[in-house]
Amino acid sequence: MEYVFEVSGMTCGHCERAVTNALHDVDAAAKVQIDRSQNKVVVESTAERETLRHAIAEEGYQVAA
């Protein structure tokens, strides 16, 4: 399933890696695409949307509902 999240607070490559790593901790096979300029994270994963959203939020980023 593909999920799109609006994520604010990502300002650099470290932020991208932190979000990517958090999502991979939930689903190691997840495909993650991040566009900081659009505040967008696209995740292709078998995990539940809320689980992925929670993983991003746990890294300290705001995720729109």
LOTISE-979426 format. One record per atom (N, C-alpha, C, O, CB): x, y, z; residue number from 0. Coordinates in nm, 3 decimals. Atoms other than C-alpha are relative to their C-alpha. Glycine has a CB too. Layout:
REM LOTISE-979426
<node xx="X" yy="Y" zz="Z" resi="NUM"/>
...
//
This chain:
REM LOTISE-979426
<node xx="0.084" yy="-0.117" zz="0.000" resi="0"/>
<node xx="0.000" yy="0.000" zz="0.000" resi="0"/>
<node xx="0.089" yy="0.124" zz="0.000" resi="0"/>
<node xx="0.194" yy="0.126" zz="0.065" resi="0"/>
<node xx="-0.096" yy="-0.001" zz="0.122" resi="0"/>
<node xx="-0.076" yy="-0.125" zz="0.003" resi="1"/>
<node xx="0.124" yy="0.351" zz="-0.075" resi="1"/>
<node xx="-0.071" yy="0.105" zz="0.085" resi="1"/>
<node xx="-0.191" yy="0.126" zz="0.074" resi="1"/>
<node xx="0.017" yy="0.052" zz="-0.146" resi="1"/>
<node xx="0.051" yy="-0.104" zz="-0.089" resi="2"/>
<node xx="0.080" yy="0.623" zz="0.185" resi="2"/>
<node xx="0.076" yy="0.129" zz="-0.025" resi="2"/>
<node xx="0.197" yy="0.127" zz="-0.051" resi="2"/>
<node xx="0.012" yy="-0.043" zz="0.149" resi="2"/>
<node xx="-0.062" yy="-0.131" zz="0.012" resi="3"/>
<node xx="0.149" yy="0.994" zz="0.156" resi="3"/>
<node xx="-0.024" yy="0.076" zz="0.129" resi="3"/>
<node xx="-0.137" yy="0.088" zz="0.176" resi="3"/>
<node xx="-0.056" yy="0.080" zz="-0.124" resi="3"/>
<node xx="0.008" yy="-0.075" zz="-0.124" resi="4"/>
<node xx="0.226" yy="1.196" zz="0.467" resi="4"/>
<node xx="0.052" yy="0.141" zz="-0.024" resi="4"/>
<node xx="0.151" yy="0.161" zz="-0.095" resi="4"/>
<node xx="0.081" yy="-0.069" zz="0.113" resi="4"/>
<node xx="-0.050" yy="-0.136" zz="-0.002" resi="5"/>
<node xx="0.261" yy="1.572" zz="0.505" resi="5"/>
<node xx="0.075" yy="0.017" zz="0.131" resi="5"/>
<node xx="0.016" yy="0.010" zz="0.239" resi="5"/>
<node xx="-0.116" yy="0.107" zz="-0.015" resi="5"/>
<node xx="-0.086" yy="-0.002" zz="-0.118" resi="6"/>
<node xx="0.554" yy="1.612" zz="0.743" resi="6"/>
<node xx="0.073" yy="0.134" zz="0.006" resi="6"/>
<node xx="0.144" yy="0.170" zz="-0.088" resi="6"/>
<node xx="0.101" yy="-0.118" zz="-0.003" resi="6"/>
<node xx="-0.071" yy="-0.126" zz="-0.015" resi="7"/>
<node xx="0.682" yy="1.944" zz="0.873" resi="7"/>
<node xx="0.116" yy="-0.017" zz="0.097" resi="7"/>
<node xx="0.114" yy="-0.101" zz="0.187" resi="7"/>
<node xx="-0.095" yy="0.112" zz="0.049" resi="7"/>
<node xx="-0.115" yy="0.003" zz="-0.088" resi="8"/>
<node xx="1.015" yy="2.008" zz="1.038" resi="8"/>
<node xx="0.124" yy="-0.064" zz="-0.060" resi="8"/>
<node xx="0.230" yy="-0.060" zz="0.002" resi="8"/>
<node xx="-0.035" yy="-0.071" zz="0.125" resi="8"/>
<node xx="-0.116" yy="0.060" zz="0.065" resi="9"/>
<node xx="1.244" yy="1.824" zz="0.796" resi="9"/>
<node xx="0.077" yy="0.110" zz="-0.072" resi="9"/>
<node xx="0.025" yy="0.174" zz="-0.163" resi="9"/>
<node xx="-0.042" yy="-0.114" zz="-0.101" resi="9"/>
<node xx="-0.076" yy="-0.112" zz="0.056" resi="10"/>
<node xx="1.521" yy="2.069" zz="0.710" resi="10"/>
<node xx="0.131" yy="-0.040" zz="-0.066" resi="10"/>
<node xx="0.196" yy="0.043" zz="-0.131" resi="10"/>
<node xx="0.028" yy="0.098" zz="0.106" resi="10"/>
<node xx="-0.132" yy="0.038" zz="0.052" resi="11"/>
<node xx="1.825" yy="1.864" zz="0.607" resi="11"/>
<node xx="0.005" yy="-0.150" zz="-0.030" resi="11"/>
<node xx="-0.091" yy="-0.224" zz="-0.007" resi="11"/>
<node xx="0.110" yy="0.038" zz="0.100" resi="11"/>
<node xx="-0.020" yy="0.140" zz="0.030" resi="12"/>
<node xx="1.963" yy="1.531" zz="0.497" resi="12"/>
<node xx="-0.009" yy="-0.088" zz="0.123" resi="12"/>
<node xx="-0.057" yy="-0.201" zz="0.116" resi="12"/>
<node xx="0.133" yy="-0.020" zz="-0.067" resi="12"/>
<node xx="0.010" yy="0.078" zz="-0.124" resi="13"/>
<node xx="1.990" yy="1.417" zz="0.858" resi="13"/>
<node xx="-0.146" yy="-0.028" zz="0.033" resi="13"/>
<node xx="-0.180" yy="-0.138" zz="0.077" resi="13"/>
<node xx="0.068" yy="0.075" zz="0.117" resi="13"/>
<node xx="0.144" yy="0.018" zz="-0.024" resi="14"/>
<node xx="1.615" yy="1.471" zz="0.895" resi="14"/>
<node xx="-0.056" yy="-0.111" zz="-0.090" resi="14"/>
<node xx="-0.132" yy="-0.197" zz="-0.045" resi="14"/>
<node xx="-0.077" yy="0.133" zz="-0.024" resi="14"/>
<node xx="0.046" yy="0.103" zz="0.094" resi="15"/>
<node xx="1.551" yy="1.261" zz="0.585" resi="15"/>
<node xx="0.045" yy="-0.138" zz="0.044" resi="15"/>
<node xx="-0.034" yy="-0.233" zz="0.040" resi="15"/>
<node xx="0.053" yy="0.029" zz="-0.141" resi="15"/>
<node xx="-0.050" yy="0.131" zz="-0.046" resi="16"/>
<node xx="1.771" yy="0.980" zz="0.717" resi="16"/>
<node xx="-0.073" yy="-0.046" zz="0.125" resi="16"/>
<node xx="-0.104" yy="-0.164" zz="0.139" resi="16"/>
<node xx="0.152" yy="0.007" zz="0.026" resi="16"/>
<node xx="0.069" yy="0.036" zz="-0.124" resi="17"/>
<node xx="1.603" yy="0.990" zz="1.058" resi="17"/>
<node xx="-0.140" yy="-0.054" zz="-0.031" resi="17"/>
<node xx="-0.181" yy="-0.155" zz="0.026" resi="17"/>
<node xx="-0.010" yy="0.122" zz="0.095" resi="17"/>
<node xx="0.135" yy="0.045" zz="0.037" resi="18"/>
<node xx="1.256" yy="0.958" zz="0.902" resi="18"/>
<node xx="0.008" yy="-0.134" zz="-0.074" resi="18"/>
<node xx="-0.069" yy="-0.225" zz="-0.044" resi="18"/>
<node xx="-0.071" yy="0.107" zz="-0.088" resi="18"/>
<node xx="-0.016" yy="0.125" zz="0.076" resi="19"/>
<node xx="1.371" yy="0.689" zz="0.658" resi="19"/>
<node xx="0.033" yy="-0.116" zz="0.093" resi="19"/>
<node xx="-0.026" yy="-0.223" zz="0.082" resi="19"/>
<node xx="0.109" yy="0.016" zz="-0.107" resi="19"/>
<node xx="-0.039" yy="0.106" zz="-0.093" resi="20"/>
<node xx="1.538" yy="0.488" zz="0.934" resi="20"/>
<node xx="-0.115" yy="-0.040" zz="0.092" resi="20"/>
<node xx="-0.133" yy="-0.158" zz="0.122" resi="20"/>
<node xx="0.120" yy="0.044" zz="0.083" resi="20"/>
<node xx="0.115" yy="0.030" zz="-0.087" resi="21"/>
<node xx="1.231" yy="0.516" zz="1.158" resi="21"/>
<node xx="-0.102" yy="-0.086" zz="-0.075" resi="21"/>
<node xx="-0.159" yy="-0.179" zz="-0.018" resi="21"/>
<node xx="-0.066" yy="0.130" zz="0.050" resi="21"/>
<node xx="0.095" yy="0.077" zz="0.080" resi="22"/>
<node xx="1.011" yy="0.385" zz="0.877" resi="22"/>
<node xx="0.054" yy="-0.140" zz="-0.028" resi="22"/>
<node xx="-0.021" yy="-0.237" zz="-0.028" resi="22"/>
<node xx="-0.032" yy="0.072" zz="-0.131" resi="22"/>
<node xx="-0.060" yy="0.131" zz="0.023" resi="23"/>
<node xx="1.255" yy="0.103" zz="0.801" resi="23"/>
<node xx="0.002" yy="-0.085" zz="0.127" resi="23"/>
<node xx="0.003" yy="-0.207" zz="0.119" resi="23"/>
<node xx="0.142" yy="0.016" zz="-0.054" resi="23"/>
<node xx="0.010" yy="0.076" zz="-0.125" resi="24"/>
<node xx="1.247" yy="0.006" zz="1.170" resi="24"/>
<node xx="-0.136" yy="-0.068" zz="0.010" resi="24"/>
<node xx="-0.148" yy="-0.176" zz="0.068" resi="24"/>
<node xx="0.022" yy="0.093" zz="0.122" resi="24"/>
<node xx="0.136" yy="0.057" zz="0.001" resi="25"/>
<node xx="0.873" yy="-0.057" zz="1.122" resi="25"/>
<node xx="-0.011" yy="-0.106" zz="-0.109" resi="25"/>
<node xx="-0.066" yy="-0.213" zz="-0.087" resi="25"/>
<node xx="-0.106" yy="0.111" zz="-0.022" resi="25"/>
<node xx="0.008" yy="0.090" zz="0.115" resi="26"/>
<node xx="0.908" yy="-0.223" zz="0.778" resi="26"/>
<node xx="0.131" yy="0.013" zz="-0.078" resi="26"/>
<node xx="0.150" yy="0.107" zz="-0.154" resi="26"/>
<node xx="-0.125" yy="0.033" zz="-0.091" resi="26"/>
<node xx="-0.132" yy="-0.005" zz="0.064" resi="27"/>
<node xx="1.258" yy="-0.301" zz="0.656" resi="27"/>
<node xx="-0.008" yy="0.004" zz="-0.152" resi="27"/>
<node xx="0.085" yy="0.051" zz="-0.218" resi="27"/>
<node xx="0.083" yy="-0.119" zz="0.043" resi="27"/>
<node xx="0.014" yy="0.004" zz="0.145" resi="28"/>
<node xx="1.128" yy="-0.351" zz="0.302" resi="28"/>
<node xx="-0.073" yy="0.122" zz="-0.057" resi="28"/>
<node xx="-0.097" yy="0.130" zz="-0.177" resi="28"/>
<node xx="-0.074" yy="-0.126" zz="-0.040" resi="28"/>
<node xx="0.075" yy="-0.118" zz="0.046" resi="29"/>
<node xx="0.945" yy="-0.017" zz="0.285" resi="29"/>
<node xx="0.082" yy="0.081" zz="-0.100" resi="29"/>
<node xx="0.204" yy="0.092" zz="-0.088" resi="29"/>
<node xx="-0.039" yy="0.088" zz="0.119" resi="29"/>
<node xx="-0.062" yy="-0.092" zz="0.096" resi="30"/>
<node xx="1.019" yy="0.211" zz="-0.009" resi="30"/>
<node xx="-0.040" yy="0.140" zz="0.044" resi="30"/>
<node xx="-0.159" yy="0.170" zz="0.057" resi="30"/>
<node xx="-0.044" yy="-0.030" zz="-0.150" resi="30"/>
<node xx="0.025" yy="-0.133" zz="-0.054" resi="31"/>
<node xx="1.053" yy="0.569" zz="0.112" resi="31"/>
<node xx="0.054" yy="0.105" zz="-0.096" resi="31"/>
<node xx="0.169" yy="0.098" zz="-0.141" resi="31"/>
<node xx="0.066" yy="0.016" zz="0.140" resi="31"/>
<node xx="-0.040" yy="-0.114" zz="0.081" resi="32"/>
<node xx="1.063" yy="0.886" zz="-0.097" resi="32"/>
<node xx="-0.035" yy="0.126" zz="0.078" resi="32"/>
<node xx="-0.147" yy="0.141" zz="0.126" resi="32"/>
<node xx="-0.071" yy="-0.001" zz="-0.141" resi="32"/>
<node xx="0.021" yy="-0.123" zz="-0.077" resi="33"/>
<node xx="1.104" yy="1.224" zz="0.071" resi="33"/>
<node xx="0.027" yy="0.120" zz="-0.089" resi="33"/>
<node xx="0.128" yy="0.127" zz="-0.159" resi="33"/>
<node xx="0.089" yy="0.003" zz="0.125" resi="33"/>
<node xx="-0.016" yy="-0.127" zz="0.070" resi="34"/>
<node xx="1.054" yy="1.566" zz="-0.084" resi="34"/>
<node xx="-0.013" yy="0.110" zz="0.105" resi="34"/>
<node xx="-0.123" yy="0.152" zz="0.139" resi="34"/>
<node xx="-0.107" yy="0.018" zz="-0.116" resi="34"/>
<node xx="0.002" yy="-0.102" zz="-0.106" resi="35"/>
<node xx="1.154" yy="1.825" zz="0.178" resi="35"/>
<node xx="-0.065" yy="0.129" zz="-0.045" resi="35"/>
<node xx="-0.135" yy="0.194" zz="0.033" resi="35"/>
<node xx="0.141" yy="0.028" zz="0.046" resi="35"/>
<node xx="0.056" yy="-0.126" zz="0.048" resi="36"/>
<node xx="1.054" yy="2.118" zz="-0.041" resi="36"/>
<node xx="-0.153" yy="-0.002" zz="0.000" resi="36"/>
<node xx="-0.217" yy="0.103" zz="0.011" resi="36"/>
<node xx="0.052" yy="0.029" zz="-0.141" resi="36"/>
<node xx="0.146" yy="0.016" zz="-0.001" resi="37"/>
<node xx="0.697" yy="1.982" zz="-0.052" resi="37"/>
<node xx="-0.051" yy="-0.050" zz="0.136" resi="37"/>
<node xx="-0.171" yy="-0.066" zz="0.156" resi="37"/>
<node xx="-0.043" yy="-0.097" zz="-0.110" resi="37"/>
<node xx="0.035" yy="0.057" zz="-0.131" resi="38"/>
<node xx="0.704" yy="1.850" zz="0.310" resi="38"/>
<node xx="-0.076" yy="-0.131" zz="-0.017" resi="38"/>
<node xx="-0.173" yy="-0.157" zz="0.054" resi="38"/>
<node xx="-0.084" yy="0.099" zz="0.082" resi="38"/>
<node xx="0.074" yy="0.121" zz="0.034" resi="39"/>
<node xx="0.600" yy="1.516" zz="0.165" resi="39"/>
<node xx="0.088" yy="-0.125" zz="0.019" resi="39"/>
<node xx="0.205" yy="-0.127" zz="-0.020" resi="39"/>
<node xx="-0.051" yy="0.007" zz="-0.144" resi="39"/>
<node xx="-0.064" yy="0.130" zz="-0.014" resi="40"/>
<node xx="0.692" yy="1.160" zz="0.258" resi="40"/>
<node xx="-0.095" yy="-0.103" zz="-0.062" resi="40"/>
<node xx="-0.211" yy="-0.114" zz="-0.021" resi="40"/>
<node xx="0.032" yy="-0.034" zz="0.152" resi="40"/>
<node xx="0.078" yy="0.105" zz="0.066" resi="41"/>
<node xx="0.569" yy="0.879" zz="0.032" resi="41"/>
<node xx="0.060" yy="-0.134" zz="0.042" resi="41"/>
<node xx="0.180" yy="-0.156" zz="0.027" resi="41"/>
<node xx="-0.001" yy="0.018" zz="-0.157" resi="41"/>
<node xx="-0.047" yy="0.130" zz="-0.050" resi="42"/>
<node xx="0.592" yy="0.528" zz="0.176" resi="42"/>
<node xx="-0.081" yy="-0.111" zz="-0.065" resi="42"/>
<node xx="-0.204" yy="-0.110" zz="-0.063" resi="42"/>
<node xx="-0.012" yy="-0.007" zz="0.154" resi="42"/>
<node xx="0.064" yy="0.122" zz="0.050" resi="43"/>
<node xx="0.518" yy="0.201" zz="0.004" resi="43"/>
<node xx="0.035" yy="-0.109" zz="0.100" resi="43"/>
<node xx="0.152" yy="-0.146" zz="0.116" resi="43"/>
<node xx="0.048" yy="-0.038" zz="-0.148" resi="43"/>
<node xx="-0.024" yy="0.092" zz="-0.112" resi="44"/>
<node xx="0.475" yy="-0.052" zz="0.284" resi="44"/>
<node xx="-0.122" yy="-0.089" zz="0.024" resi="44"/>
<node xx="-0.234" yy="-0.056" zz="-0.015" resi="44"/>
<node xx="0.034" yy="0.079" zz="0.127" resi="44"/>
<node xx="0.109" yy="0.088" zz="-0.042" resi="45"/>
<node xx="0.270" yy="-0.341" zz="0.414" resi="45"/>
<node xx="-0.047" yy="0.033" zz="0.142" resi="45"/>
<node xx="-0.145" yy="-0.024" zz="0.189" resi="45"/>
<node xx="0.045" yy="-0.146" zz="-0.008" resi="45"/>
<node xx="0.038" yy="-0.039" zz="-0.136" resi="46"/>
<node xx="0.255" yy="-0.177" zz="0.759" resi="46"/>
<node xx="-0.125" yy="0.089" zz="-0.004" resi="46"/>
<node xx="-0.161" yy="0.143" zz="-0.109" resi="46"/>
<node xx="0.117" yy="0.075" zz="0.070" resi="46"/>
<node xx="0.118" yy="-0.085" zz="-0.012" resi="47"/>
<node xx="-0.052" yy="0.010" zz="0.881" resi="47"/>
<node xx="0.039" yy="0.147" zz="-0.004" resi="47"/>
<node xx="0.146" yy="0.185" zz="0.043" resi="47"/>
<node xx="-0.076" yy="-0.032" zz="0.132" resi="47"/>
<node xx="-0.026" yy="-0.144" zz="0.011" resi="48"/>
<node xx="-0.074" yy="0.383" zz="0.808" resi="48"/>
<node xx="0.031" yy="0.063" zz="0.136" resi="48"/>
<node xx="0.128" yy="0.138" zz="0.149" resi="48"/>
<node xx="-0.121" yy="0.069" zz="-0.063" resi="48"/>
<node xx="-0.018" yy="-0.062" zz="-0.131" resi="49"/>
<node xx="-0.106" yy="0.477" zz="1.175" resi="49"/>
<node xx="0.134" yy="-0.040" zz="0.063" resi="49"/>
<node xx="0.196" yy="0.041" zz="0.132" resi="49"/>
<node xx="-0.115" yy="-0.041" zz="0.094" resi="49"/>
<node xx="-0.129" yy="0.045" zz="-0.052" resi="50"/>
<node xx="0.202" yy="0.271" zz="1.266" resi="50"/>
<node xx="0.113" yy="0.080" zz="-0.063" resi="50"/>
<node xx="0.207" yy="0.121" zz="0.005" resi="50"/>
<node xx="0.021" yy="-0.152" zz="-0.026" resi="50"/>
<node xx="-0.101" yy="-0.079" zz="0.071" resi="51"/>
<node xx="0.407" yy="0.454" zz="1.002" resi="51"/>
<node xx="-0.004" yy="0.145" zz="0.046" resi="51"/>
<node xx="0.100" yy="0.207" zz="0.070" resi="51"/>
<node xx="-0.022" yy="-0.009" zz="-0.152" resi="51"/>
<node xx="0.014" yy="-0.138" zz="-0.047" resi="52"/>
<node xx="0.267" yy="0.792" zz="1.108" resi="52"/>
<node xx="0.061" yy="0.017" zz="0.139" resi="52"/>
<node xx="0.129" yy="0.116" zz="0.166" resi="52"/>
<node xx="-0.147" yy="0.041" zz="0.003" resi="52"/>
<node xx="-0.053" yy="-0.004" zz="-0.137" resi="53"/>
<node xx="0.357" yy="0.718" zz="1.469" resi="53"/>
<node xx="0.154" yy="-0.005" zz="-0.002" resi="53"/>
<node xx="0.218" yy="0.065" zz="0.076" resi="53"/>
<node xx="-0.056" yy="-0.118" zz="0.083" resi="53"/>
<node xx="-0.147" yy="0.010" zz="0.008" resi="54"/>
<node xx="0.715" yy="0.622" zz="1.371" resi="54"/>
<node xx="0.061" yy="0.133" zz="-0.039" resi="54"/>
<node xx="0.165" yy="0.172" zz="0.015" resi="54"/>
<node xx="0.040" yy="-0.109" zz="-0.102" resi="54"/>
<node xx="-0.050" yy="-0.133" zz="0.040" resi="55"/>
<node xx="0.763" yy="0.959" zz="1.199" resi="55"/>
<node xx="-0.013" yy="0.098" zz="0.116" resi="55"/>
<node xx="0.081" yy="0.172" zz="0.145" resi="55"/>
<node xx="-0.076" yy="0.052" zz="-0.124" resi="55"/>
<node xx="0.025" yy="-0.091" zz="-0.112" resi="56"/>
<node xx="0.611" yy="1.148" zz="1.492" resi="56"/>
<node xx="0.097" yy="-0.026" zz="0.116" resi="56"/>
<node xx="0.139" yy="0.068" zz="0.183" resi="56"/>
<node xx="-0.145" yy="-0.014" zz="0.048" resi="56"/>
<node xx="-0.093" yy="0.036" zz="-0.107" resi="57"/>
<node xx="0.835" yy="0.962" zz="1.738" resi="57"/>
<node xx="0.139" yy="0.059" zz="-0.023" resi="57"/>
<node xx="0.215" yy="0.078" zz="0.072" resi="57"/>
<node xx="0.010" yy="-0.152" zz="0.012" resi="57"/>
<node xx="-0.129" yy="-0.064" zz="0.032" resi="58"/>
<node xx="1.135" yy="1.115" zz="1.558" resi="58"/>
<node xx="-0.006" yy="0.151" zz="0.025" resi="58"/>
<node xx="0.096" yy="0.220" zz="0.011" resi="58"/>
<node xx="0.038" yy="-0.028" zz="-0.146" resi="58"/>
<node xx="0.013" yy="-0.142" zz="-0.034" resi="59"/>
<node xx="0.999" yy="1.459" zz="1.652" resi="59"/>
<node xx="-0.055" yy="0.088" zz="-0.111" resi="59"/>
<node xx="-0.045" yy="0.210" zz="-0.103" resi="59"/>
<node xx="0.132" yy="0.051" zz="0.040" resi="59"/>
<node xx="0.054" yy="-0.078" zz="0.112" resi="60"/>
<node xx="0.833" yy="1.563" zz="1.326" resi="60"/>
<node xx="-0.152" yy="0.005" zz="0.008" resi="60"/>
<node xx="-0.216" yy="-0.090" zz="0.054" resi="60"/>
<node xx="0.045" yy="-0.061" zz="-0.135" resi="60"/>
<node xx="0.145" yy="-0.017" zz="0.002" resi="61"/>
<node xx="0.479" yy="1.695" zz="1.288" resi="61"/>
<node xx="-0.055" yy="-0.067" zz="-0.124" resi="61"/>
<node xx="-0.010" yy="-0.041" zz="-0.236" resi="61"/>
<node xx="-0.039" yy="0.151" zz="0.003" resi="61"/>
<node xx="0.063" yy="0.072" zz="0.113" resi="62"/>
<node xx="0.263" yy="1.469" zz="1.070" resi="62"/>
<node xx="-0.145" yy="0.042" zz="-0.005" resi="62"/>
<node xx="-0.220" yy="0.023" zz="0.091" resi="62"/>
<node xx="0.014" yy="-0.157" zz="0.016" resi="62"/>
<node xx="0.139" yy="-0.038" zz="0.017" resi="63"/>
<node xx="-0.063" yy="1.606" zz="0.934" resi="63"/>
<node xx="-0.087" yy="-0.125" zz="-0.002" resi="63"/>
<node xx="-0.046" yy="-0.229" zz="-0.053" resi="63"/>
<node xx="-0.019" yy="0.082" zz="-0.129" resi="63"/>
<node xx="0.089" yy="0.115" zz="-0.011" resi="64"/>
<node xx="-0.358" yy="1.375" zz="0.998" resi="64"/>
<node xx="-0.048" yy="-0.051" zz="-0.131" resi="64"/>
<node xx="-0.124" yy="-0.148" zz="-0.136" resi="64"/>
<node xx="-0.116" yy="0.034" zz="0.084" resi="64"/>
//
